[in-house]
Amino acid sequence: MKRLFPFFHGFRYSITKAFCVAFLMTFFSVFDVPVFWPILLCYWIVLFVLTMKRQIMHMIKYKYVPFSIGKQRYTGKKSAASSRGLPRD
């Protein structure tokens, strides 16, 4: 049984349509506009920040840190065998 996600279907349709339009635009020289790469980079960063603002604020609110240094280790209670010096199996 296959689960259907209606939001994914709409997203897939939009991506496919955008790809087809972009591909067709490559055949017309009127759309061949030179772009200065630093301006394009700044534009990408602004779009990223504007679209991720809600998710970033949610992560800050719940103190979620997506990046960590090293692996967090949990130490449980010491067993009675290890505290008495007996070998563990």
PDB file of N, CA, C and O in Angstrom, chain B, residues numbered from 101:
ATOM      1  N   MET B 101       0.848  -1.173   0.000  1.00  0.00           N
ATOM      2  CA  MET B 101       0.000   0.000   0.000  1.00  0.00           C
ATOM      3  C   MET B 101       0.898   1.242   0.000  1.00  0.00           C
ATOM      4  O   MET B 101       1.837   1.343   0.789  1.00  0.00           O
ATOM      5  N   LYS B 102       0.605   2.148  -0.863  1.00  0.00           N
ATOM      6  CA  LYS B 102       1.424   3.336  -1.040  1.00  0.00           C
ATOM      7  C   LYS B 102       0.748   4.533  -0.364  1.00  0.00           C
ATOM      8  O   LYS B 102      -0.427   4.818  -0.597  1.00  0.00           O
ATOM      9  N   ARG B 103       1.526   5.228   0.482  1.00  0.00           N
ATOM     10  CA  ARG B 103       0.987   6.429   1.130  1.00  0.00           C
ATOM     11  C   ARG B 103       1.091   7.596   0.165  1.00  0.00           C
ATOM     12  O   ARG B 103       2.100   7.758  -0.521  1.00  0.00           O
ATOM     13  N   LEU B 104       0.070   8.388   0.118  1.00  0.00           N
ATOM     14  CA  LEU B 104       0.059   9.545  -0.767  1.00  0.00           C
ATOM     15  C   LEU B 104       0.153  10.813   0.057  1.00  0.00           C
ATOM     16  O   LEU B 104      -0.560  10.973   1.047  1.00  0.00           O
ATOM     17  N   PHE B 105       1.011  11.690  -0.340  1.00  0.00           N
ATOM     18  CA  PHE B 105       1.170  12.979   0.317  1.00  0.00           C
ATOM     19  C   PHE B 105       0.723  14.058  -0.661  1.00  0.00           C
ATOM     20  O   PHE B 105       1.425  14.325  -1.636  1.00  0.00           O
ATOM     21  N   PRO B 106      -0.420  14.682  -0.426  1.00  0.00           N
ATOM     22  CA  PRO B 106      -0.913  15.673  -1.381  1.00  0.00           C
ATOM     23  C   PRO B 106       0.019  16.878  -1.523  1.00  0.00           C
ATOM     24  O   PRO B 106       0.127  17.450  -2.608  1.00  0.00           O
ATOM     25  N   PHE B 107       0.692  17.267  -0.438  1.00  0.00           N
ATOM     26  CA  PHE B 107       1.603  18.410  -0.546  1.00  0.00           C
ATOM     27  C   PHE B 107       2.807  18.054  -1.409  1.00  0.00           C
ATOM     28  O   PHE B 107       3.334  18.911  -2.119  1.00  0.00           O
ATOM     29  N   PHE B 108       3.248  16.797  -1.357  1.00  0.00           N
ATOM     30  CA  PHE B 108       4.385  16.386  -2.172  1.00  0.00           C
ATOM     31  C   PHE B 108       3.999  16.329  -3.639  1.00  0.00           C
ATOM     32  O   PHE B 108       4.800  16.669  -4.509  1.00  0.00           O
ATOM     33  N   HIS B 109       2.781  15.904  -3.915  1.00  0.00           N
ATOM     34  CA  HIS B 109       2.323  15.838  -5.304  1.00  0.00           C
ATOM     35  C   HIS B 109       2.306  17.242  -5.915  1.00  0.00           C
ATOM     36  O   HIS B 109       2.757  17.434  -7.044  1.00  0.00           O
ATOM     37  N   GLY B 110       1.790  18.212  -5.173  1.00  0.00           N
ATOM     38  CA  GLY B 110       1.772  19.586  -5.670  1.00  0.00           C
ATOM     39  C   GLY B 110       3.166  20.149  -5.835  1.00  0.00           C
ATOM     40  O   GLY B 110       3.440  20.877  -6.789  1.00  0.00           O
ATOM     41  N   PHE B 111       4.053  19.813  -4.905  1.00  0.00           N
ATOM     42  CA  PHE B 111       5.436  20.261  -4.991  1.00  0.00           C
ATOM     43  C   PHE B 111       6.129  19.658  -6.206  1.00  0.00           C
ATOM     44  O   PHE B 111       6.847  20.351  -6.926  1.00  0.00           O
ATOM     45  N   ARG B 112       5.910  18.368  -6.430  1.00  0.00           N
ATOM     46  CA  ARG B 112       6.529  17.692  -7.576  1.00  0.00           C
ATOM     47  C   ARG B 112       6.019  18.286  -8.883  1.00  0.00           C
ATOM     48  O   ARG B 112       6.787  18.466  -9.827  1.00  0.00           O
ATOM     49  N   TYR B 113       4.728  18.590  -8.940  1.00  0.00           N
ATOM     50  CA  TYR B 113       4.160  19.207 -10.137  1.00  0.00           C
ATOM     51  C   TYR B 113       4.768  20.586 -10.382  1.00  0.00           C
ATOM     52  O   TYR B 113       5.092  20.925 -11.520  1.00  0.00           O
ATOM     53  N   SER B 114       4.924  21.378  -9.331  1.00  0.00           N
ATOM     54  CA  SER B 114       5.501  22.720  -9.478  1.00  0.00           C
ATOM     55  C   SER B 114       6.958  22.658  -9.926  1.00  0.00           C
ATOM     56  O   SER B 114       7.383  23.445 -10.772  1.00  0.00           O
ATOM     57  N   ILE B 115       7.723  21.725  -9.361  1.00  0.00           N
ATOM     58  CA  ILE B 115       9.129  21.586  -9.743  1.00  0.00           C
ATOM     59  C   ILE B 115       9.247  21.153 -11.197  1.00  0.00           C
ATOM     60  O   ILE B 115      10.092  21.666 -11.932  1.00  0.00           O
ATOM     61  N   THR B 116       8.405  20.210 -11.618  1.00  0.00           N
ATOM     62  CA  THR B 116       8.440  19.738 -13.001  1.00  0.00           C
ATOM     63  C   THR B 116       8.086  20.863 -13.960  1.00  0.00           C
ATOM     64  O   THR B 116       8.729  21.023 -14.997  1.00  0.00           O
ATOM     65  N   LYS B 117       7.065  21.643 -13.617  1.00  0.00           N
ATOM     66  CA  LYS B 117       6.659  22.760 -14.471  1.00  0.00           C
ATOM     67  C   LYS B 117       7.765  23.816 -14.552  1.00  0.00           C
ATOM     68  O   LYS B 117       8.043  24.343 -15.629  1.00  0.00           O
ATOM     69  N   ALA B 118       8.393  24.124 -13.418  1.00  0.00           N
ATOM     70  CA  ALA B 118       9.479  25.112 -13.411  1.00  0.00           C
ATOM     71  C   ALA B 118      10.660  24.622 -14.230  1.00  0.00           C
ATOM     72  O   ALA B 118      11.282  25.406 -14.947  1.00  0.00           O
ATOM     73  N   PHE B 119      10.978  23.335 -14.136  1.00  0.00           N
ATOM     74  CA  PHE B 119      12.082  22.787 -14.918  1.00  0.00           C
ATOM     75  C   PHE B 119      11.788  22.868 -16.408  1.00  0.00           C
ATOM     76  O   PHE B 119      12.663  23.247 -17.187  1.00  0.00           O
ATOM     77  N   CYS B 120      10.586  22.522 -16.816  1.00  0.00           N
ATOM     78  CA  CYS B 120      10.227  22.570 -18.241  1.00  0.00           C
ATOM     79  C   CYS B 120      10.275  23.991 -18.781  1.00  0.00           C
ATOM     80  O   CYS B 120      10.785  24.218 -19.878  1.00  0.00           O
ATOM     81  N   VAL B 121       9.753  24.947 -18.030  1.00  0.00           N
ATOM     82  CA  VAL B 121       9.792  26.349 -18.470  1.00  0.00           C
ATOM     83  C   VAL B 121      11.237  26.829 -18.582  1.00  0.00           C
ATOM     84  O   VAL B 121      11.602  27.481 -19.560  1.00  0.00           O
ATOM     85  N   ALA B 122      12.063  26.508 -17.578  1.00  0.00           N
ATOM     86  CA  ALA B 122      13.470  26.921 -17.610  1.00  0.00           C
ATOM     87  C   ALA B 122      14.201  26.279 -18.775  1.00  0.00           C
ATOM     88  O   ALA B 122      15.023  26.922 -19.429  1.00  0.00           O
ATOM     89  N   PHE B 123      13.907  25.014 -19.037  1.00  0.00           N
ATOM     90  CA  PHE B 123      14.555  24.325 -20.156  1.00  0.00           C
ATOM     91  C   PHE B 123      14.166  24.956 -21.490  1.00  0.00           C
ATOM     92  O   PHE B 123      15.018  25.126 -22.362  1.00  0.00           O
ATOM     93  N   LEU B 124      12.895  25.302 -21.659  1.00  0.00           N
ATOM     94  CA  LEU B 124      12.452  25.939 -22.905  1.00  0.00           C
ATOM     95  C   LEU B 124      13.042  27.339 -23.059  1.00  0.00           C
ATOM     96  O   LEU B 124      13.308  27.776 -24.179  1.00  0.00           O
ATOM     97  N   MET B 125      13.247  28.040 -21.956  1.00  0.00           N
ATOM     98  CA  MET B 125      13.817  29.388 -22.025  1.00  0.00           C
ATOM     99  C   MET B 125      15.272  29.379 -22.492  1.00  0.00           C
ATOM    100  O   MET B 125      15.761  30.396 -22.983  1.00  0.00           O
ATOM    101  N   THR B 126      15.973  28.250 -22.350  1.00  0.00           N
ATOM    102  CA  THR B 126      17.372  28.190 -22.794  1.00  0.00           C
ATOM    103  C   THR B 126      17.500  28.255 -24.303  1.00  0.00           C
ATOM    104  O   THR B 126      18.591  28.533 -24.803  1.00  0.00           O
ATOM    105  N   PHE B 127      16.427  28.008 -25.055  1.00  0.00           N
ATOM    106  CA  PHE B 127      16.490  28.025 -26.517  1.00  0.00           C
ATOM    107  C   PHE B 127      16.298  29.415 -27.105  1.00  0.00           C
ATOM    108  O   PHE B 127      16.447  29.583 -28.316  1.00  0.00           O
ATOM    109  N   PHE B 128      15.974  30.411 -26.299  1.00  0.00           N
ATOM    110  CA  PHE B 128      15.738  31.766 -26.794  1.00  0.00           C
ATOM    111  C   PHE B 128      16.826  32.689 -26.278  1.00  0.00           C
ATOM    112  O   PHE B 128      17.103  32.721 -25.079  1.00  0.00           O
ATOM    113  N   SER B 129      17.445  33.442 -27.182  1.00  0.00           N
ATOM    114  CA  SER B 129      18.577  34.295 -26.809  1.00  0.00           C
ATOM    115  C   SER B 129      18.151  35.509 -25.983  1.00  0.00           C
ATOM    116  O   SER B 129      18.993  36.119 -25.324  1.00  0.00           O
ATOM    117  N   VAL B 130      16.888  35.870 -26.000  1.00  0.00           N
ATOM    118  CA  VAL B 130      16.428  37.016 -25.225  1.00  0.00           C
ATOM    119  C   VAL B 130      16.585  36.765 -23.721  1.00  0.00           C
ATOM    120  O   VAL B 130      16.707  37.712 -22.944  1.00  0.00           O
ATOM    121  N   PHE B 131      16.582  35.504 -23.315  1.00  0.00           N
ATOM    122  CA  PHE B 131      16.730  35.165 -21.905  1.00  0.00           C
ATOM    123  C   PHE B 131      18.185  34.927 -21.491  1.00  0.00           C
ATOM    124  O   PHE B 131      18.459  34.581 -20.342  1.00  0.00           O
ATOM    125  N   ASP B 132      19.107  35.114 -22.427  1.00  0.00           N
ATOM    126  CA  ASP B 132      20.529  34.924 -22.141  1.00  0.00           C
ATOM    127  C   ASP B 132      21.090  36.224 -21.555  1.00  0.00           C
ATOM    128  O   ASP B 132      21.667  37.044 -22.269  1.00  0.00           O
ATOM    129  N   VAL B 133      20.911  36.391 -20.260  1.00  0.00           N
ATOM    130  CA  VAL B 133      21.299  37.618 -19.573  1.00  0.00           C
ATOM    131  C   VAL B 133      22.547  37.333 -18.736  1.00  0.00           C
ATOM    132  O   VAL B 133      22.554  36.388 -17.948  1.00  0.00           O
ATOM    133  N   PRO B 134      23.608  38.144 -18.897  1.00  0.00           N
ATOM    134  CA  PRO B 134      24.786  37.915 -18.064  1.00  0.00           C
ATOM    135  C   PRO B 134      24.502  38.275 -16.609  1.00  0.00           C
ATOM    136  O   PRO B 134      23.812  39.254 -16.324  1.00  0.00           O
ATOM    137  N   VAL B 135      25.038  37.479 -15.698  1.00  0.00           N
ATOM    138  CA  VAL B 135      24.793  37.678 -14.275  1.00  0.00           C
ATOM    139  C   VAL B 135      26.135  37.777 -13.570  1.00  0.00           C
ATOM    140  O   VAL B 135      27.020  36.949 -13.785  1.00  0.00           O
ATOM    141  N   PHE B 136      26.285  38.803 -12.720  1.00  0.00           N
ATOM    142  CA  PHE B 136      27.492  38.981 -11.923  1.00  0.00           C
ATOM    143  C   PHE B 136      27.351  38.081 -10.704  1.00  0.00           C
ATOM    144  O   PHE B 136      26.407  38.241  -9.930  1.00  0.00           O
ATOM    145  N   TRP B 137      28.275  37.135 -10.518  1.00  0.00           N
ATOM    146  CA  TRP B 137      28.093  36.084  -9.516  1.00  0.00           C
ATOM    147  C   TRP B 137      27.967  36.574  -8.078  1.00  0.00           C
ATOM    148  O   TRP B 137      27.225  35.950  -7.320  1.00  0.00           O
ATOM    149  N   PRO B 138      28.646  37.662  -7.636  1.00  0.00           N
ATOM    150  CA  PRO B 138      28.424  38.088  -6.249  1.00  0.00           C
ATOM    151  C   PRO B 138      26.990  38.550  -5.985  1.00  0.00           C
ATOM    152  O   PRO B 138      26.457  38.340  -4.896  1.00  0.00           O
ATOM    153  N   ILE B 139      26.375  39.172  -6.977  1.00  0.00           N
ATOM    154  CA  ILE B 139      24.985  39.599  -6.815  1.00  0.00           C
ATOM    155  C   ILE B 139      24.079  38.368  -6.737  1.00  0.00           C
ATOM    156  O   ILE B 139      23.130  38.341  -5.954  1.00  0.00           O
ATOM    157  N   LEU B 140      24.370  37.368  -7.538  1.00  0.00           N
ATOM    158  CA  LEU B 140      23.595  36.134  -7.503  1.00  0.00           C
ATOM    159  C   LEU B 140      23.745  35.434  -6.153  1.00  0.00           C
ATOM    160  O   LEU B 140      22.776  34.893  -5.621  1.00  0.00           O
ATOM    161  N   LEU B 141      24.951  35.445  -5.605  1.00  0.00           N
ATOM    162  CA  LEU B 141      25.195  34.837  -4.299  1.00  0.00           C
ATOM    163  C   LEU B 141      24.422  35.578  -3.201  1.00  0.00           C
ATOM    164  O   LEU B 141      23.805  34.947  -2.343  1.00  0.00           O
ATOM    165  N   CYS B 142      24.456  36.899  -3.227  1.00  0.00           N
ATOM    166  CA  CYS B 142      23.707  37.690  -2.236  1.00  0.00           C
ATOM    167  C   CYS B 142      22.203  37.433  -2.358  1.00  0.00           C
ATOM    168  O   CYS B 142      21.502  37.329  -1.352  1.00  0.00           O
ATOM    169  N   TYR B 143      21.723  37.334  -3.580  1.00  0.00           N
ATOM    170  CA  TYR B 143      20.308  37.060  -3.820  1.00  0.00           C
ATOM    171  C   TYR B 143      19.926  35.706  -3.232  1.00  0.00           C
ATOM    172  O   TYR B 143      18.871  35.577  -2.612  1.00  0.00           O
ATOM    173  N   TRP B 144      20.773  34.700  -3.421  1.00  0.00           N
ATOM    174  CA  TRP B 144      20.508  33.363  -2.901  1.00  0.00           C
ATOM    175  C   TRP B 144      20.487  33.380  -1.371  1.00  0.00           C
ATOM    176  O   TRP B 144      19.618  32.761  -0.757  1.00  0.00           O
ATOM    177  N   ILE B 145      21.426  34.077  -0.761  1.00  0.00           N
ATOM    178  CA  ILE B 145      21.478  34.148   0.701  1.00  0.00           C
ATOM    179  C   ILE B 145      20.234  34.835   1.263  1.00  0.00           C
ATOM    180  O   ILE B 145      19.678  34.377   2.260  1.00  0.00           O
ATOM    181  N   VAL B 146      19.793  35.923   0.640  1.00  0.00           N
ATOM    182  CA  VAL B 146      18.590  36.625   1.091  1.00  0.00           C
ATOM    183  C   VAL B 146      17.367  35.723   0.975  1.00  0.00           C
ATOM    184  O   VAL B 146      16.550  35.670   1.895  1.00  0.00           O
ATOM    185  N   LEU B 147      17.232  35.013  -0.142  1.00  0.00           N
ATOM    186  CA  LEU B 147      16.109  34.097  -0.301  1.00  0.00           C
ATOM    187  C   LEU B 147      16.145  32.984   0.739  1.00  0.00           C
ATOM    188  O   LEU B 147      15.107  32.608   1.283  1.00  0.00           O
ATOM    189  N   PHE B 148      17.320  32.462   1.013  1.00  0.00           N
ATOM    190  CA  PHE B 148      17.461  31.398   1.997  1.00  0.00           C
ATOM    191  C   PHE B 148      17.046  31.884   3.382  1.00  0.00           C
ATOM    192  O   PHE B 148      16.300  31.203   4.086  1.00  0.00           O
ATOM    193  N   VAL B 149      17.527  33.056   3.767  1.00  0.00           N
ATOM    194  CA  VAL B 149      17.207  33.596   5.094  1.00  0.00           C
ATOM    195  C   VAL B 149      15.714  33.876   5.215  1.00  0.00           C
ATOM    196  O   VAL B 149      15.110  33.574   6.244  1.00  0.00           O
ATOM    197  N   LEU B 150      15.120  34.445   4.185  1.00  0.00           N
ATOM    198  CA  LEU B 150      13.693  34.757   4.249  1.00  0.00           C
ATOM    199  C   LEU B 150      12.827  33.503   4.320  1.00  0.00           C
ATOM    200  O   LEU B 150      11.812  33.488   5.017  1.00  0.00           O
ATOM    201  N   THR B 151      13.220  32.457   3.608  1.00  0.00           N
ATOM    202  CA  THR B 151      12.408  31.245   3.627  1.00  0.00           C
ATOM    203  C   THR B 151      12.656  30.397   4.864  1.00  0.00           C
ATOM    204  O   THR B 151      11.765  29.659   5.283  1.00  0.00           O
ATOM    205  N   MET B 152      13.830  30.480   5.454  1.00  0.00           N
ATOM    206  CA  MET B 152      14.145  29.663   6.620  1.00  0.00           C
ATOM    207  C   MET B 152      13.914  30.386   7.942  1.00  0.00           C
ATOM    208  O   MET B 152      14.150  29.814   9.007  1.00  0.00           O
ATOM    209  N   LYS B 153      13.465  31.614   7.890  1.00  0.00           N
ATOM    210  CA  LYS B 153      13.307  32.421   9.107  1.00  0.00           C
ATOM    211  C   LYS B 153      12.391  31.741  10.122  1.00  0.00           C
ATOM    212  O   LYS B 153      12.714  31.688  11.308  1.00  0.00           O
ATOM    213  N   ARG B 154      11.261  31.224   9.669  1.00  0.00           N
ATOM    214  CA  ARG B 154      10.311  30.588  10.583  1.00  0.00           C
ATOM    215  C   ARG B 154      10.903  29.334  11.219  1.00  0.00           C
ATOM    216  O   ARG B 154      10.740  29.110  12.418  1.00  0.00           O
ATOM    217  N   GLN B 155      11.592  28.510  10.418  1.00  0.00           N
ATOM    218  CA  GLN B 155      12.190  27.296  10.950  1.00  0.00           C
ATOM    219  C   GLN B 155      13.314  27.604  11.927  1.00  0.00           C
ATOM    220  O   GLN B 155      13.460  26.925  12.943  1.00  0.00           O
ATOM    221  N   ILE B 156      14.102  28.615  11.626  1.00  0.00           N
ATOM    222  CA  ILE B 156      15.209  28.988  12.512  1.00  0.00           C
ATOM    223  C   ILE B 156      14.673  29.528  13.829  1.00  0.00           C
ATOM    224  O   ILE B 156      15.210  29.208  14.890  1.00  0.00           O
ATOM    225  N   MET B 157      13.622  30.344  13.780  1.00  0.00           N
ATOM    226  CA  MET B 157      13.029  30.873  15.010  1.00  0.00           C
ATOM    227  C   MET B 157      12.425  29.738  15.850  1.00  0.00           C
ATOM    228  O   MET B 157      12.483  29.781  17.078  1.00  0.00           O
ATOM    229  N   HIS B 158      11.858  28.742  15.202  1.00  0.00           N
ATOM    230  CA  HIS B 158      11.311  27.586  15.919  1.00  0.00           C
ATOM    231  C   HIS B 158      12.428  26.809  16.610  1.00  0.00           C
ATOM    232  O   HIS B 158      12.267  26.376  17.752  1.00  0.00           O
ATOM    233  N   MET B 159      13.556  26.630  15.931  1.00  0.00           N
ATOM    234  CA  MET B 159      14.687  25.907  16.522  1.00  0.00           C
ATOM    235  C   MET B 159      15.260  26.673  17.704  1.00  0.00           C
ATOM    236  O   MET B 159      15.628  26.070  18.712  1.00  0.00           O
ATOM    237  N   ILE B 160      15.338  27.984  17.593  1.00  0.00           N
ATOM    238  CA  ILE B 160      15.864  28.795  18.693  1.00  0.00           C
ATOM    239  C   ILE B 160      14.906  28.737  19.886  1.00  0.00           C
ATOM    240  O   ILE B 160      15.348  28.647  21.032  1.00  0.00           O
ATOM    241  N   LYS B 161      13.602  28.788  19.622  1.00  0.00           N
ATOM    242  CA  LYS B 161      12.608  28.764  20.698  1.00  0.00           C
ATOM    243  C   LYS B 161      12.711  27.490  21.528  1.00  0.00           C
ATOM    244  O   LYS B 161      12.618  27.542  22.754  1.00  0.00           O
ATOM    245  N   TYR B 162      12.902  26.354  20.875  1.00  0.00           N
ATOM    246  CA  TYR B 162      12.966  25.082  21.583  1.00  0.00           C
ATOM    247  C   TYR B 162      14.401  24.621  21.856  1.00  0.00           C
ATOM    248  O   TYR B 162      14.635  23.456  22.178  1.00  0.00           O
ATOM    249  N   LYS B 163      15.358  25.543  21.724  1.00  0.00           N
ATOM    250  CA  LYS B 163      16.767  25.295  22.035  1.00  0.00           C
ATOM    251  C   LYS B 163      17.328  24.081  21.301  1.00  0.00           C
ATOM    252  O   LYS B 163      18.066  23.277  21.871  1.00  0.00           O
ATOM    253  N   TYR B 164      16.965  23.966  20.034  1.00  0.00           N
ATOM    254  CA  TYR B 164      17.491  22.889  19.198  1.00  0.00           C
ATOM    255  C   TYR B 164      18.771  23.367  18.546  1.00  0.00           C
ATOM    256  O   TYR B 164      18.787  24.409  17.891  1.00  0.00           O
ATOM    257  N   VAL B 165      19.841  22.614  18.722  1.00  0.00           N
ATOM    258  CA  VAL B 165      21.123  22.959  18.119  1.00  0.00           C
ATOM    259  C   VAL B 165      21.425  21.900  17.066  1.00  0.00           C
ATOM    260  O   VAL B 165      21.737  20.762  17.414  1.00  0.00           O
ATOM    261  N   PRO B 166      21.339  22.252  15.787  1.00  0.00           N
ATOM    262  CA  PRO B 166      21.536  21.243  14.749  1.00  0.00           C
ATOM    263  C   PRO B 166      22.987  20.798  14.598  1.00  0.00           C
ATOM    264  O   PRO B 166      23.245  19.740  14.025  1.00  0.00           O
ATOM    265  N   PHE B 167      23.925  21.574  15.094  1.00  0.00           N
ATOM    266  CA  PHE B 167      25.332  21.234  14.960  1.00  0.00           C
ATOM    267  C   PHE B 167      25.916  20.952  16.336  1.00  0.00           C
ATOM    268  O   PHE B 167      25.680  21.705  17.281  1.00  0.00           O
ATOM    269  N   SER B 168      26.670  19.883  16.449  1.00  0.00           N
ATOM    270  CA  SER B 168      27.315  19.572  17.714  1.00  0.00           C
ATOM    271  C   SER B 168      28.727  19.076  17.435  1.00  0.00           C
ATOM    272  O   SER B 168      29.010  18.517  16.376  1.00  0.00           O
ATOM    273  N   ILE B 169      29.580  19.288  18.381  1.00  0.00           N
ATOM    274  CA  ILE B 169      30.959  18.830  18.267  1.00  0.00           C
ATOM    275  C   ILE B 169      31.059  17.499  18.996  1.00  0.00           C
ATOM    276  O   ILE B 169      30.823  17.435  20.203  1.00  0.00           O
ATOM    277  N   GLY B 170      31.397  16.467  18.298  1.00  0.00           N
ATOM    278  CA  GLY B 170      31.557  15.159  18.925  1.00  0.00           C
ATOM    279  C   GLY B 170      30.233  14.482  19.216  1.00  0.00           C
ATOM    280  O   GLY B 170      29.163  15.034  18.961  1.00  0.00           O
ATOM    281  N   LYS B 171      30.324  13.307  19.742  1.00  0.00           N
ATOM    282  CA  LYS B 171      29.142  12.519  20.056  1.00  0.00           C
ATOM    283  C   LYS B 171      28.833  12.641  21.545  1.00  0.00           C
ATOM    284  O   LYS B 171      29.722  12.510  22.386  1.00  0.00           O
ATOM    285  N   GLN B 172      27.569  12.893  21.858  1.00  0.00           N
ATOM    286  CA  GLN B 172      27.164  13.015  23.246  1.00  0.00           C
ATOM    287  C   GLN B 172      27.114  11.619  23.856  1.00  0.00           C
ATOM    288  O   GLN B 172      26.555  10.695  23.266  1.00  0.00           O
ATOM    289  N   ARG B 173      27.698  11.474  25.031  1.00  0.00           N
ATOM    290  CA  ARG B 173      27.733  10.178  25.693  1.00  0.00           C
ATOM    291  C   ARG B 173      26.899  10.235  26.958  1.00  0.00           C
ATOM    292  O   ARG B 173      26.964  11.189  27.733  1.00  0.00           O
ATOM    293  N   TYR B 174      26.129   9.204  27.139  1.00  0.00           N
ATOM    294  CA  TYR B 174      25.292   9.092  28.321  1.00  0.00           C
ATOM    295  C   TYR B 174      25.905   8.059  29.259  1.00  0.00           C
ATOM    296  O   TYR B 174      26.270   6.966  28.827  1.00  0.00           O
ATOM    297  N   THR B 175      26.018   8.399  30.526  1.00  0.00           N
ATOM    298  CA  THR B 175      26.536   7.442  31.512  1.00  0.00           C
ATOM    299  C   THR B 175      25.391   7.027  32.404  1.00  0.00           C
ATOM    300  O   THR B 175      24.739   7.855  33.039  1.00  0.00           O
ATOM    301  N   GLY B 176      25.163   5.745  32.439  1.00  0.00           N
ATOM    302  CA  GLY B 176      24.077   5.226  33.257  1.00  0.00           C
ATOM    303  C   GLY B 176      24.567   4.928  34.664  1.00  0.00           C
ATOM    304  O   GLY B 176      25.691   5.268  35.032  1.00  0.00           O
ATOM    305  N   LYS B 177      23.714   4.297  35.436  1.00  0.00           N
ATOM    306  CA  LYS B 177      24.101   3.906  36.791  1.00  0.00           C
ATOM    307  C   LYS B 177      25.124   2.790  36.713  1.00  0.00           C
ATOM    308  O   LYS B 177      25.045   1.926  35.840  1.00  0.00           O
ATOM    309  N   LYS B 178      26.068   2.807  37.612  1.00  0.00           N
ATOM    310  CA  LYS B 178      27.049   1.733  37.662  1.00  0.00           C
ATOM    311  C   LYS B 178      26.399   0.509  38.281  1.00  0.00           C
ATOM    312  O   LYS B 178      25.658   0.608  39.259  1.00  0.00           O
ATOM    313  N   SER B 179      26.684  -0.634  37.703  1.00  0.00           N
ATOM    314  CA  SER B 179      26.084  -1.864  38.225  1.00  0.00           C
ATOM    315  C   SER B 179      26.794  -2.282  39.507  1.00  0.00           C
ATOM    316  O   SER B 179      27.913  -1.846  39.780  1.00  0.00           O
ATOM    317  N   ALA B 180      26.140  -3.122  40.281  1.00  0.00           N
ATOM    318  CA  ALA B 180      26.696  -3.585  41.553  1.00  0.00           C
ATOM    319  C   ALA B 180      27.934  -4.442  41.322  1.00  0.00           C
ATOM    320  O   ALA B 180      28.846  -4.445  42.149  1.00  0.00           O
ATOM    321  N   ALA B 181      27.978  -5.175  40.198  1.00  0.00           N
ATOM    322  CA  ALA B 181      29.124  -6.048  39.904  1.00  0.00           C
ATOM    323  C   ALA B 181      30.372  -5.222  39.639  1.00  0.00           C
ATOM    324  O   ALA B 181      31.460  -5.599  40.076  1.00  0.00           O
ATOM    325  N   SER B 182      30.243  -4.127  38.948  1.00  0.00           N
ATOM    326  CA  SER B 182      31.422  -3.326  38.639  1.00  0.00           C
ATOM    327  C   SER B 182      31.909  -2.554  39.864  1.00  0.00           C
ATOM    328  O   SER B 182      33.097  -2.250  39.969  1.00  0.00           O
ATOM    329  N   SER B 183      31.011  -2.239  40.782  1.00  0.00           N
ATOM    330  CA  SER B 183      31.440  -1.501  41.964  1.00  0.00           C
ATOM    331  C   SER B 183      32.155  -2.414  42.968  1.00  0.00           C
ATOM    332  O   SER B 183      32.946  -1.939  43.783  1.00  0.00           O
ATOM    333  N   ARG B 184      31.876  -3.723  42.909  1.00  0.00           N
ATOM    334  CA  ARG B 184      32.535  -4.657  43.818  1.00  0.00           C
ATOM    335  C   ARG B 184      33.837  -5.203  43.236  1.00  0.00           C
ATOM    336  O   ARG B 184      34.559  -5.937  43.910  1.00  0.00           O
ATOM    337  N   GLY B 185      34.135  -4.852  42.005  1.00  0.00           N
ATOM    338  CA  GLY B 185      35.374  -5.328  41.412  1.00  0.00           C
ATOM    339  C   GLY B 185      35.253  -6.695  40.756  1.00  0.00           C
ATOM    340  O   GLY B 185      36.277  -7.275  40.395  1.00  0.00           O
ATOM    341  N   LEU B 186      34.058  -7.235  40.585  1.00  0.00           N
ATOM    342  CA  LEU B 186      33.874  -8.528  39.939  1.00  0.00           C
ATOM    343  C   LEU B 186      33.916  -8.356  38.427  1.00  0.00           C
ATOM    344  O   LEU B 186      33.454  -7.337  37.913  1.00  0.00           O
ATOM    345  N   PRO B 187      34.455  -9.320  37.713  1.00  0.00           N
ATOM    346  CA  PRO B 187      34.485  -9.211  36.249  1.00  0.00           C
ATOM    347  C   PRO B 187      33.077  -9.325  35.667  1.00  0.00           C
ATOM    348  O   PRO B 187      32.233 -10.080  36.151  1.00  0.00           O
ATOM    349  N   ARG B 188      32.863  -8.550  34.617  1.00  0.00           N
ATOM    350  CA  ARG B 188      31.567  -8.583  33.925  1.00  0.00           C
ATOM    351  C   ARG B 188      31.660  -9.497  32.733  1.00  0.00           C
ATOM    352  O   ARG B 188      32.715  -9.588  32.105  1.00  0.00           O
ATOM    353  N   ASP B 189      30.573 -10.183  32.405  1.00  0.00           N
ATOM    354  CA  ASP B 189      30.554 -11.100  31.250  1.00  0.00           C
ATOM    355  C   ASP B 189      30.217 -10.372  29.996  1.00  0.00           C
ATOM    356  O   ASP B 189      30.155 -10.980  28.927  1.00  0.00           O
TER     357      ASP B 189
END
